[in-house]
Amino acid sequence: MMMTIAIDIEKYLALGLRDQWYPVLASWEVGANPVGITRLGENIVLWRDGDGVVHALEDRCPHRGARLSLGWNLGDRVACWYHGVEVGHDGTVVDVPAVSDCPLKGSDCVKAYAVKEMHDAIFVWFGVDVQAPAADLNLPDQLCDAEWSSFLCMADWKVNHQYAIDNVMDPMHGTYLHCTSHSMAEGERTAEMKHRATPHGFVFEKEGQTGVNFDWVEYGQTGAAWLRLSIPYRKQFGPGGEFWIVGFATPIDEHNTRVFFWRCRKVSGWQRNVWRFLYRNHLEKLHWDVLEQDRIILENLAPNARQHEFLYQHDVGLARLRRMMKKEAEKQLKKIQALQDAQDSSRIRMQDISHA
């Protein structure tokens, strides 16, 4: 029994923890037409209503299983291309125009997702219990504070999301993998590492070196799981202080991940405009070069790399986060089992009543 549970946990983690918000798309990716995506292994359709509000449903028509994302946007609902079945944003079938008095009409049979649009991105709540309300979503000051300015960048990597998270939880790799970068060419190539707790997670950092390279990273859980770090900037790269990154790794499926990185700097007034111009016209390309180095390394890891690792002191941060994620996975799997047991009991009671 214990072995079976362990296997289930690994499979569960491969598709991402639930009961949290994930960014799934940039705001500009959802326009007039329904958009179909896969996130956490789930097929989802998103669209905007007449007021521009984004809605999300399971991408499946309850009639014959056609993709709703191939259909039409009718504002507060989407219509299936196959037979015109209309499904409201709450997952209820609003109309079956091909049939009068169809028993499918009015049924609540399509999963609906809670959605928030913030900071140029669309966040979706993936809950264990679809009936339970979504948690509050609070993001770091670098995204929420008016004194900060940010740019969102995204990339799809052919790697499981856990490797993408491990990569950010590893400050030491900046000194080696990114040693030719304009912002990570300095600092010691040997360091001792330590971690310290924060109100929402923990910081993993180099001892005796801050503000030189990629010297620390923070993991936080505030309704969504995020990673935050800062990299020092030379004066020639524009006004403002250190360059900050707030990142998320959203699973597409067990083999693919979409990473979201907000690149932030604390600037206001005319300095904000100068930095944004400089970033778009010069710095952004340099940062994409760094991301490409990460992508190449991760997509070319040895098969089943995690099963053959030899971790050492620099890996304390990622090892700690792995334990936290495993513990949360165990908790969520128990919750899923309890919900399933309750559904089974309810089904048995209904069968007993019908046979009485």
N, C-alpha and C positions, 0 to 999 in steps of 0.2 A: 504493500500500500504506500509506503513512504517513497519508493522509487517512482511510482506512478505520479504522485503529487509533485515530485521534483521535475519530472518531464513536463507536466502540465504548466508549471511555473515558467520554465524556459520558453515554451511555446507562447505562453501568455505575454511574457515580456518582449518577445520578438515582434509583437504587433503593438506594443505600447501600453502603458498603464492607463486605466480609465479614471473616472471621477476627477477630471481636470479639463481645462480649456487648452486647445491647441490652435495656433494659427494655421490656416489651411490654404489660403490664397491671398494675393495682394488685392486691394480694393479694385484696382483698375481691371482685374481679370473677370469681373462679373459685370456685364452690361445688360443689354436688352434681352438677350437670349439665355435660356437655361444653360447651365454649365455642369457637366458631369465630371466628378473626380473620384479618386480612391484615396482614403486616408484611414490609417489604422486597420487596413484590410476591408473597410466598409465602403460600399458604393453610395455616393451622395450626389444629389442634384441641388444646385443653388441658383437663385434668381432674385431679381429686384422687383418689388411691387411698384405701383404708380407713384408712391412717395419716395422711392429709392431705397426702401428698407430691404435688407437681404434676408431671405428665408432659406431653409435647408430641410430636405426630406431624404429618406431612403430612395435611391434611384431605381425604383421598381414599381411598375404599374400593378395594382392588385388583381387586375383582370387576367392577363396572360404573362406578366413578367417583363414586358418591354421596358426599355430605359425611358424614364420620364424626361431625362435630359435631351432626348431627341425630339421632344414635343414642343408645345407652344407656351409662352408666358402669357397668362390671362390676368396678371396683376396679383390678386390674393390667392391664386391657384395656378397649377400647371395642368395642361391637357396632353394626354398621351397621343402620340402620332399614329399609333396602331389602330385604335378604335375610338379615340376622342374622350376617353374616360377622364374626368376632371377631379383632381385631388387638391384639396385646400392646404394652406400652409401649416395647419395643425395635424395633417395626416388623415383627415376625414374625406371620404369620397363625396364630393359636392354634387356631381351629376354624371349620369351615364346616358348621353344624348341618343345613342342608338336604340335604347330600349325604354319604354314607358314603365314606370313602377318597378324598376329593377331592384332586387333585394340588396345589391351591392351599395346602392345609394344610401348615404348616411352612416355607413360603417367606418369605424376607426381602425384601419388595418395597415397603415403605412407609418413607419417610424419618423417622427419629427425631431429635429435637433434645435436646441437653443443656440442663438447666434448673437455675436457682438461684433460691431465694426469699430476698430480703434487703431489710430496711428497708422493709417494707410493699409491696414490688413483686416482680414475677416477671420474671427476666432469662432470655433465651434466647440460646444460642450459634449464630451463623450462620457456619459454616465453609466455606471453599472446598472442602476435601476432607472429605466426610462420614465417611470412615473415620478421620480423624485426631482425637486427643483435643482437648478444649477447653482453652484457656489458663486460667491462674489469673485470678480477678477480684478486684482490689483497688480499693476506693473511698476517696475522701478522708476525712480525720479527722472532718469535720463530720457524716458519716453513721455512722462506725464507733466513734468515741470516746464512752465513756459520759458524759463531761462535757458532751456536746452533746445538744440536743433538737431534733427536726425534725418537719415536717409535709410530706407529699407532696401535690402538686397536679398535675393533668394537664389537658390540653386538646387537642382535635383541631382542627388548622388546615388550611384548604384551600390549601396551599402546599407546594412541594417542600422537603424537609428542609434543603437547602443554604441556602435563604433564612433559615430559622429559625436556623441556626448563624451565618450572617453577622450577623444581628441582635444576637446576644449578643456577637459578637466586635467590637462597635462601641460602646465606652463613651461616645462623644460624643453619641449620640442621646438619652441620658437627660436632658441639659440642655435639650433642645428638645421632644422628643415627650412626655416625662414631667415637664415643668416645673411642672405643678400638683400633682404627687404630694407626699404628706406627707414623703417621704424624699429626693426628688430636685429640690427647688426651689432649692437653693443651688449655689454654685460659678460659676467663670468660663465664659463662653459661647465662649471661644476658648482653644485649647490646642495644644501640641506633643505628639506621641505618640512612644513608643519601645517596643521589645520587648526582652525578655531571656530567655535560655534557662533552663529548669528541668530537673531530672533526668528528667521525664516529658513535657515539652512546652515551653511558653513562656508568658510573661506579656506582655500588651500593655496599656500604661498611659499616663496623662497625666503629663507632666513637671511637677513642682512642685505637684501637687495630689493629696493622698491623704486619705481620710477625710472628704470633703466631699459627694461625689455618687456616682454610678456611675463610679468613676475608673479602674478596671482590670478586666481579665478574664484568667483563666488557662485554657489548653487543656491537658488531660492525657490520656494514653493509658496505662492500666494494666489491660489486658484489655478495657476498654470506653473509649470516647471520651467525656470529660465536659468540661463548662465550669463554672468556679467564679468567683464574684465576691462582693464585700461592699458593703453600703450602710450608711452611718452612720445611727444611730437617735437621735432626741431622747429625753431622759430620761422624758418623759411616756408613752412607748410601752413601758414596763415594764422589768424588770431584765434584766441581761445587757449584753454589749457590742454590737458591730456585728451587723447582720443579714446572714447569708450565704445564698447560693443555690448549689446544685449542680444543674446542668441537663443534660438529654440530649434530643436530637432523634431520634426513631425513625421512619424512613420507614414509611408505610403502603403507599403506591404512589408513582408519580412525581409525583402531584398533591396528595397528602395526607400530613400528618405528625402524629404524636402527640408532644407535648412533655411532658416530665416535669421538674418543678422541686421539689426538696426545699428547703424554707425552714427555715433552721437558726439557732439561737442558743446560745451557750455559757452555759448556766445549770444549776444543780443545786439540790438540796434544795427548800425552800419556794419559792425564786425560780422554779424550773422550773414548778411548779404555777401560780404567779401568771402567768407569761408565757404558758403554754399556754391558760389561761382567757382572758386578755386577747386573745390571737391569735384564738381561735375566735369570740369575741363582738364583736370590733371590727376588728382589723387585717386579718383575712383578706379582708374585702370590699374594703378599700383596695388590697390587692395584686392582687385579681382585676381591679380597675379598670385597673391598670397593664398587666396581661396583655392586656386587651381593646384597649388602645391599640396594642400590638404586633401583635395579630391583625389589626386593621382596616388598619393600614399594609401589612402583608405580603400579605394577601389581595387588596389593591387595587393592587399594583404593576403597572406597565405590562406588557403581554404581552412575554415573553422579555426581561425587564428586564436580565438579566446580559449579554446580547448588545449592549446599548446603553449600558453604563456609562461614566462618566468618573471613574475613581478618583483620589483625592488622598491627602495625607499621613495623614489620619485613617483610611485604609483599609489601612494597611500590615499590620495584624494579620490581617484577613480574607484579604488577598492571600497572605500567608505560609501560612495554613492551607489555602487552596485549592491551593497548590503542593504542600504535603505530602500532601493527599488525592489529588491527581492522580498523584503519584509512587507512592503505595501502590496506587492502582487499576491502574497499569501493571504493577506487580509481581504483583498478584493475577491479572490477565488472562493473564500469561505462565504462571502456575502452573496456571490453568484449562486453557490450551492444552496444557501438558505432560501433564496428567491425561487430557485427551481423546485426545492422541496415543498415550498408553500403553494406553488402552482400545481404541482402533482397532487397535493392533498385536496386542493379546491376542485381539481378535475375529477378525482375519485368521489368526492361528495356529490358533485353534480350527476355523475353516473348512477350513484346509489339512489338519488332522488328520482331520476328518470325511470329507473327500473322498479321503483316502489309502486 
